[in-house]
Amino acid sequence: MPLWLDLLRTPMAAPETPVLRRMRRTWQILCLLLAASIIFLDPLRRVLGRAGPCLVAAVLIGTIVYTVLYLGRKQRADLRHLQQWEGAE
């Protein structure tokens, strides 16, 4: 069988569970919130004073931590799925 056809038949990722779907959507919202907080940093600083940049830093740290958690869980699910798929052959 040609390599390209074999690659088409190989699953690339695990099916998304409800937990992973919720984590992915939360992660996307955090990324959008981070982008919005950076874009609106000056208005945040005017309204909140010195707490504005601290709020942006907190969103940044939260996004980083959640990214590590999400990617770790996604990687484990993908590896488990690929091992099951390989074992079925």
Helices and strands as residue ranges (DSSP letters): H 3-9, H 18-39, H 41-48, H 51-87
